Amino acid sequence: MTPAILAEREASQQDLEEKGDDSTLNAQAGGTDTEDGAKLDGPEEIPWDWNTDPHNPYNWSSGKKAIQVGSIASIAFLASMGTSIMSTAPAQLKAEFGVTLTQSILPLSLYVFALALGPVVGGPLSETVGRLPVFLGGLIGGTLFTLGAGFTHSFAGLNILRFLAGFCFAPSLAISTGTINEMYKPVQRGLPSTFFILTPFLGPGIAPVIGAFVTQRKGWRWTQWTMLFFCAFSLLLIVPFGRETFHPILKRRRAKQLGHTVSPSPPLREKAQEFLTITIFRPLLMLVTEPIVGLVCLYVSCEFATLFTFFAAVPYIFERVYDFSVEQTGLVFLAVVIGCVLGTLTIILCDVFLYRRQIPKHPPHMVPPEYRLYPAMLGSLGMPVGLFWMAWTSRSDVSWVSPVVAMIPFAWGNLCVFISTMQFTVDTYTGTVIASATSANSLTRYGLSGAFPLFAIQMYSRLGINWATSLLGFLSLAMLPVPWVFFKYGKKIRSLSHYETPTY
């Protein structure tokens, strides 16, 4: 879902194609340069209009586009479910490998850490070799490492293989939004984008349910076999039906088919320098110099870390207070699924009734980014409410229904804040700066999320359930003003940026 997700405007260059840069690629005497470097030389060459070319993903049939969305959504769901499918396995890992409780959580945390690092490589690589090879190669690699994790009898081997599986699956969370943008024009992206965004968020809610039943009845290794079933499903979709969507690569291929001269790709050193700048150096710099990037990353990272803390805290709470079985504890996570579905509906409604009503009031394509923040402002209220509600009703004299229901507003607010602040970030920056901002978000989000479960049990055992969960609530409360401040003072804050931002 992601899920890690690249910015909605990762393919903003494709949007510009419609407006002029390479809207008509006609061969003329003396030749014409295309945006991606294809050289159309000589009067004998065939006139070529990329906008009407059937190889342009914008011109594919609705069915062909839909199956591409289904394919990438299945991989994103697979990647996200890997984060939590082993959340109920620590007890069995302790017994089999003789490790401590904290160590037994490492296979979960290392997988999440890998999700932070995978997009750093997968994103730029997909713009060099294409989206499809990265999707397919990552899926095959993740499948093999998951298979190894299921067979290993070494705890160190399990950790390494889980990390490598997450690293291979991770790019699907980063490049899928770009793939959707390369198939659908802006006015058509609403439904497919919403469908895709929901799938990686469902993974962490559905996987613990599946994991609880298979762990209890078949053993922890069946969490990996279950992952393989989903891997097989994704392979059955993408191998026969997957298609390349990255426009520059498709245009180069098409130029060669039509007999046009194609200029050579940039040298490796130039590509390496661009890669390091976009994915490592600039994201780290933006974290400390750009208030929008720094605060959005901090807010989203704290809330995602809280969600991942639930993978350790929920079994601790419901097994100790309510004597839930492993399977019953897994079912508790369905509250996260319900919250995510409600969050998706909230985002759609805010877009239809709040954001789109601003469009006629402003010049074309000049709606201030702050109007993207309506869902985040609403969601910021839901998270502390859900956490404090859960904190002080998780006791034996209150029905288990209350803390379960309390997880719904938290999950709802978490999705609203994430999607809304990402849209705000995307609308604030331009070009490759967007990729750097989203890379910073991915690194901090999954980095912190992987760390929190490692000390969650110690925190709950020392502070108690009420105050440990309240601590998470106070953290959410401290972050609550972020979208409200950006909504009110966003234009002034944007004007202080070191990078190009909208002035409207």
Protein Blocks (a to p, Z undefined) as FASTA:
>chain_A
ZZjdddfklmmmmmmmmnommmpccddehiaadfkopacehjkbccddfklpmklmklpc
fklmmmmmmmmmmmmmmmmmmmmmmmmmmmmmmmmnopafklmmmmmmmmmmmmmmmmmm
mmmmmmmnojklmmmmmmmmmmmmmmmmmmpccfklmmmmmmmmmmmmmmmmmmmmmmmm
mmpcfklmmmmmmmmmmmmmmmmmmmmmmmmmmmmmnojklmmmmmmmmmmmmmmmmmmm
gccfbfklmmmmmmmmnopacdddddfklmmmmmmmmmmmmmmmmmmmmmklmmmmmmmm
mmmmmmmmmmmmmmmmmmmmnopafklmmmmmmmmmmmmmmmmmmmmmmmmmmmmmmmmm
pcehiacfklmmmmmmmmmmmmmmmmmmmmmmmcfkbcfklmmmmmmmmmmmmmmmmmmm
mmmmmmmpgcjllmmmmmmmmmmmmmmmmmmmmmmmmmmmmnommlmmmmmmmmmmmmmm
mmmmmmmmmmmmmmmpcbdcdfZZ
